Amino acid sequence: MTVAPVAWQWPATILAVILSVSLTGYLSAKLGNGLVKNAMIAM
């Protein structure tokens, strides 16, 4: 069961992956005292 309609499942999955990778980069930069912008783009 998904929240998105059938026609939007692939785009919703891609968006969710992009958001989760960006969040991971942000958190790793904050915890490691790194550059947030570079970490979010590089992930």
C-alpha positions in Angstrom: 0.0 0.0 0.0 1.3 3.4 -1.0 0.3 7.0 -0.4 0.8 8.0 -4.0 -1.6 7.0 -6.8 -0.4 4.3 -9.2 0.5 6.8 -11.9 2.8 8.7 -9.5 4.5 5.8 -7.7 7.8 6.1 -9.7 8.1 9.9 -9.4 7.2 9.7 -5.7 9.9 7.1 -5.1 12.5 9.2 -6.9 11.5 12.2 -4.8 11.6 10.2 -1.6 15.1 9.0 -2.4 16.4 12.5 -3.2 15.0 13.8 0.0 16.4 11.0 2.1 19.9 11.4 0.5 19.8 15.1 1.1 18.8 14.7 4.7 21.6 12.2 5.2 24.1 14.6 3.7 22.8 17.5 5.9 23.0 15.5 9.1 26.4 14.1 8.4 27.7 17.6 7.6 26.2 19.0 10.8 27.5 16.2 13.0 30.9 16.3 11.4 31.2 20.1 11.3 31.5 20.0 7.6 30.1 22.1 4.8 26.4 21.5 4.5 25.9 22.6 0.9 28.8 20.4 -0.4 27.6 17.4 1.6 24.0 17.6 0.3 25.1 17.9 -3.3 27.9 15.2 -3.1 25.6 12.6 -1.6 
